[in-house]
Amino acid sequence: IAVTEQGKPAFFAISDQSIPFTLKARNGPTAWLEELAEQLSERIVAARAPLMRAIVLQGDNHSDLLLLFHPSIADHTSALAVAEEIILSIAGQELPQEETTPDLGALLKAICPNYSEEPLGLAIEGSSLESDVSTPTKKRTPLPQIQPYKMSRKDTAALIGRARREKVSVYSAICA
């Protein structure tokens, strides 16, 4: 991103820049939390290419993919589409030829046998949100504090259904 002669911001291609791709060893199921905290502490600056980076934490039976984007080039939906194409490529499947937006509802229907579009309701008490890991240890200061929560499949399906009925993104519903 740079400023044009008219003083307006614009995207410019930089041919000698590539997307940084880092491959690291995966040291346990929560290694991604520490790595994400580390990555988030290193800002992606709009005035300096590249505006994206990718990290794979590779383990023997499981790997984690972290994709970081400057918000000027990708939102959560775009990031999901990139992740979907990467997964399709790894699986040896053909990439969609037309622009697609991932259908989270269809994905949930495929993996959640009890998918329901029932609203979550307003009650917070009794929610199935549970912390499954502790706060990551800081390597240096300041690192963002990242605490994952695991929603049940039923609550996840209900959240998606409610977001669709309200005509907002799931991300917006979570942020609200």
NORJO-V814650 format. One record per pair of residues at least 6 apart in sequence whose C-alpha atoms are under 7 Angstrom apart, sorted by the first residue. I is the first residue (numbers start at 1). GAP is how many residues later the second one is. D is the distance in Angstrom with one decimal. If there is no record, write none. Layout:
BEGIN
i=I gap=GAP d=D
i=I gap=GAP d=D
END
This chain:
BEGIN
i=1 gap=8 d=6.4
i=1 gap=9 d=5.4
i=1 gap=10 d=4.5
i=1 gap=11 d=6.1
i=1 gap=45 d=5.8
i=1 gap=46 d=5.4
i=2 gap=7 d=5.5
i=2 gap=8 d=5.6
i=2 gap=9 d=6.5
i=2 gap=10 d=7.0
i=2 gap=45 d=6.2
i=3 gap=6 d=4.3
i=3 gap=7 d=6.1
i=4 gap=6 d=6.5
i=17 gap=32 d=6.8
i=17 gap=33 d=6.5
i=18 gap=32 d=6.7
i=19 gap=31 d=6.0
i=19 gap=33 d=6.1
i=19 gap=34 d=5.6
i=20 gap=33 d=5.0
i=20 gap=34 d=6.2
i=21 gap=32 d=6.2
i=21 gap=33 d=4.8
i=21 gap=34 d=5.7
i=22 gap=32 d=6.3
i=22 gap=33 d=4.7
i=22 gap=34 d=6.2
i=23 gap=32 d=5.9
i=23 gap=33 d=4.9
i=23 gap=34 d=6.1
i=23 gap=35 d=7.0
i=24 gap=32 d=6.2
i=24 gap=33 d=4.8
i=24 gap=34 d=6.1
i=25 gap=32 d=5.3
i=25 gap=33 d=5.0
i=25 gap=34 d=6.2
i=26 gap=31 d=4.6
i=26 gap=32 d=4.9
i=26 gap=33 d=4.8
i=26 gap=37 d=6.9
i=32 gap=32 d=6.7
i=33 gap=103 d=6.4
i=33 gap=113 d=6.7
i=34 gap=102 d=5.6
i=37 gap=106 d=5.8
i=37 gap=107 d=5.6
i=37 gap=108 d=6.9
i=37 gap=109 d=6.7
i=38 gap=105 d=6.5
i=41 gap=102 d=5.6
i=41 gap=103 d=6.7
i=44 gap=7 d=6.1
i=44 gap=26 d=5.9
i=46 gap=24 d=6.9
i=51 gap=18 d=5.9
i=51 gap=19 d=5.3
i=52 gap=16 d=5.5
i=52 gap=17 d=4.4
i=52 gap=18 d=6.3
i=53 gap=14 d=6.0
i=53 gap=15 d=5.3
i=53 gap=16 d=6.7
i=54 gap=12 d=5.7
i=54 gap=13 d=4.6
i=54 gap=14 d=6.4
i=55 gap=10 d=5.9
i=55 gap=11 d=5.1
i=55 gap=12 d=6.6
i=56 gap=7 d=6.8
i=56 gap=8 d=5.6
i=56 gap=9 d=4.6
i=56 gap=10 d=6.3
i=57 gap=6 d=5.5
i=57 gap=7 d=5.0
i=57 gap=8 d=6.5
i=58 gap=6 d=6.6
i=80 gap=22 d=6.9
i=81 gap=20 d=6.3
i=81 gap=21 d=6.0
i=85 gap=10 d=6.3
i=88 gap=6 d=6.9
i=88 gap=7 d=6.6
i=89 gap=6 d=6.9
i=105 gap=55 d=6.8
i=108 gap=7 d=6.7
i=108 gap=49 d=6.7
i=109 gap=6 d=5.7
i=112 gap=41 d=6.6
i=114 gap=40 d=7.0
i=115 gap=39 d=6.5
i=115 gap=42 d=5.7
i=116 gap=41 d=5.9
i=116 gap=42 d=6.0
i=117 gap=40 d=6.3
i=117 gap=41 d=5.0
i=117 gap=44 d=4.2
i=117 gap=45 d=6.7
i=118 gap=40 d=5.2
i=118 gap=43 d=6.6
i=119 gap=39 d=5.3
i=119 gap=40 d=6.7
i=119 gap=42 d=6.7
i=119 gap=43 d=5.2
i=120 gap=35 d=6.7
i=120 gap=38 d=5.5
i=120 gap=39 d=6.2
i=128 gap=23 d=6.1
i=128 gap=24 d=6.3
i=129 gap=20 d=5.9
i=129 gap=21 d=5.8
i=129 gap=22 d=5.2
i=130 gap=19 d=5.6
i=130 gap=20 d=5.8
i=131 gap=17 d=6.4
i=131 gap=18 d=5.0
i=131 gap=19 d=6.7
i=132 gap=17 d=6.7
i=135 gap=10 d=6.8
i=135 gap=11 d=6.5
i=135 gap=12 d=5.8
i=160 gap=10 d=6.0
i=163 gap=6 d=6.0
i=163 gap=7 d=5.5
i=163 gap=10 d=6.1
END
